[in-house]
């Protein structure tokens, strides 16, 4: 149970740290070897694919931490109940977007599965699956956040009574 809790709290952070570290090493290797006139042909491609994975996993991390893009102007104007309703509506809209993104990314991953990347010759389904993994993680985190917001609202209402 403790392991699941640890994974739940730090999955995206660990994945982002590993991906960022790998990307930094690969790009640093390319820069160093290029100055020695020994460029590696695959480093730019791998760096690009790692960056794409970092973006989508980072989006899920932002959702988990409630740091995703939002318009805070209405939060400043609305009262507590209005902020709650707005946050739920926002989560639902974002959830629908993430579900649609996940749905269509499955088709894209299947469509590119027979293609190979130019330099490394890996299946293009690997870089394209970053959209699928990221959007599924976002769906999971949005559902978690919506449930947490309802619990917080219930606790706030019982504390006021």
C-alpha positions in Angstrom: 0.0 0.0 0.0 2.9 2.3 0.8 4.5 1.6 -2.5 1.3 2.5 -4.4 1.0 5.7 -2.4 4.6 6.6 -3.3 4.0 5.9 -7.0 0.8 7.9 -6.9 2.6 10.9 -5.4 5.8 10.8 -7.4 5.3 8.9 -10.7 5.4 11.9 -13.0 8.2 13.6 -11.1 10.4 10.5 -11.3 9.6 9.9 -15.0 10.3 13.6 -15.8 13.6 13.5 -13.9 14.8 10.4 -15.7 13.7 11.7 -19.1 15.3 15.1 -18.5 18.5 13.5 -17.3 18.7 11.2 -20.4 17.9 14.1 -22.7 20.6 16.3 -21.1 23.2 13.5 -21.4 22.4 12.8 -25.0 22.4 16.4 -26.1 25.6 17.1 -24.0 27.2 14.1 -25.8 26.2 15.5 -29.1 27.7 19.0 -28.3 31.0 17.6 -27.0 31.5 15.2 -29.9 30.5 17.8 -32.5 33.2 20.1 -31.2 35.7 17.2 -31.9 34.2 16.9 -35.4 32.7 13.5 -34.4 29.0 14.1 -34.6 26.6 11.3 -33.7 23.7 11.0 -36.1 21.2 9.7 -33.6 21.5 12.1 -30.7 19.4 14.9 -32.1 16.5 12.5 -32.9 16.6 10.8 -29.5 16.8 14.2 -27.8 13.8 15.4 -29.7 11.7 12.3 -28.8 12.8 12.5 -25.1 11.7 16.2 -25.1 8.3 15.2 -26.5 7.9 12.6 -23.8 8.9 15.1 -21.2 6.2 17.5 -22.3 3.4 15.1 -22.1 4.5 13.5 -18.8 5.0 17.1 -17.5 1.4 18.0 -18.4 0.2 15.1 -16.3 2.4 16.3 -13.4 1.0 19.8 -13.8 -2.5 18.5 -13.5 -1.7 16.5 -10.4 -0.2 19.6 -8.7 -3.0 21.9 -10.0 -0.5 24.0 -11.9 -1.9 23.6 -15.4 -2.9 26.6 -17.4 -6.1 28.3 -16.1 -7.6 31.7 -16.0 -7.4 33.0 -12.5 -9.4 36.2 -13.0 -12.7 34.6 -12.2 -11.2 33.0 -9.1 -10.5 36.5 -7.8 -14.0 37.7 -8.4 -16.0 34.6 -7.4 -16.9 33.5 -3.9 -15.9 30.1 -2.5 -18.9 28.2 -4.0 -18.4 29.8 -7.4 -14.7 28.9 -7.4 -15.7 25.3 -6.6 -18.2 25.1 -9.4 -15.8 26.8 -11.8 -13.0 24.3 -10.9 -15.3 21.3 -11.5 -16.5 22.7 -14.8 -12.8 23.4 -15.7 -11.9 19.8 -14.8 -14.7 18.3 -16.8 -13.8 20.3 -19.9 -10.2 19.4 -19.6 -11.2 15.8 -18.9 -13.2 15.6 -22.1 -10.3 17.1 -24.0 -7.9 14.6 -22.5 -10.2 11.7 -23.3 -10.6 12.8 -26.9 -6.8 13.2 -27.2 -6.3 9.7 -25.8 -8.9 8.2 -28.1 -7.4 9.7 -31.3 -3.8 9.1 -30.2 -4.6 5.4 -30.2 -5.4 5.6 -33.9 -2.3 7.6 -34.6 -0.1 5.2 -32.8 -1.6 2.3 -34.8 -1.2 4.2 -38.0 2.5 5.0 -37.5 3.4 1.6 -36.0 4.9 0.3 -39.2 7.0 3.4 -39.8 10.6 3.7 -38.6 12.4 6.8 -37.4 15.0 8.0 -39.9 18.2 7.9 -37.8 17.6 5.3 -35.0 15.2 3.1 -37.0 12.9 2.7 -34.0 9.2 2.3 -34.5 7.5 5.7 -34.7 4.9 4.3 -32.4 7.3 4.9 -29.5 7.5 8.7 -29.8 3.9 9.0 -30.8 2.7 7.0 -27.8 3.9 9.8 -25.6 0.6 11.6 -26.4 -1.4 8.5 -25.5 0.5 7.9 -22.2 0.4 11.6 -21.3 -3.3 12.0 -22.0 -4.2 8.8 -20.1 -2.2 10.1 -17.1 -4.0 13.4 -17.4 -7.4 11.7 -17.4 -6.4 9.7 -14.3 -5.1 12.8 -12.5 -8.1 14.9 -13.5 -10.5 12.3 -12.1 -8.4 12.2 -8.9 -8.4 16.0 -8.7 -12.2 16.2 -9.2 -12.8 13.7 -6.4 -10.3 15.5 -4.1 -12.1 18.8 -4.8 -15.5 17.3 -3.8 -13.9 15.9 -0.6 -12.3 19.3 0.2 -15.7 21.0 -0.4 -17.5 18.5 1.9 -14.8 19.0 4.6 -15.1 22.8 4.3 -18.9 22.6 4.6 -18.8 20.3 7.6 -16.1 22.5 9.3 -18.4 25.6 8.9 -21.3 23.9 10.6 
